[in-house]
């Protein structure tokens, strides 16, 4: 191979390497604008529909684009689930609605507009005491029509407040590790004494901001979490 051929070979190899690197480069980080109740999102990413210990509330809804979040929030959520595989290996977790890839109003929610809001369905145990995924489907509006009673029961299912507390703790730790915090947790206020009575309860009570009044809809079958990240002003 003479010198011109070597030069061409090296140039081709370099171009191929750069092309491969560009193809595998991480997507651009998300940017949020405005607030959770009036905002938008750039470069939103979809949460994975399933993992070793978690699943989306609906593959149909996920395919429709209703499970996008800010890229940092995606990392926080998946980091927390990864940590729970060690601390709560037998617990099945289910997440609910988040938002559109570009944010904005996602009905019927009043928030979820800038990629920083996530709904999580309550972890439950069945009549045999096994941790199972709460059944969410078209017949119960993908879980949002489920109504738990004052004791945290719905049919054969009982809310696992210990697993719920462990999840909030894992989210808090994961958020702080990513330079974020939890801005608000919404859970039916009637359940807060049960939550604060768990081994993690006192720490959660001190470290996380819980809504103490009733929200516009009951948050009995799911708990809502807003994360705090720097967002640009919403213009226009």
Secondary structure by P-SEA (a helix, b strand, c coil): ccaaaaaaaaaaaaaaaaaaaaaaccccbbbbccccccccccccccccccccccccccaaaaaaccccccaaaaaaaaaaaaaaaaccccbbbbbcccccccccccccccccccccbbbbcccccccccccccccccccccccccccccccccccccccaaaaaaaaaaaaaaaaaaaccccccccccccaaaaaaaccaaaaaaacccccccccccccccbbbbbbbcccccccc
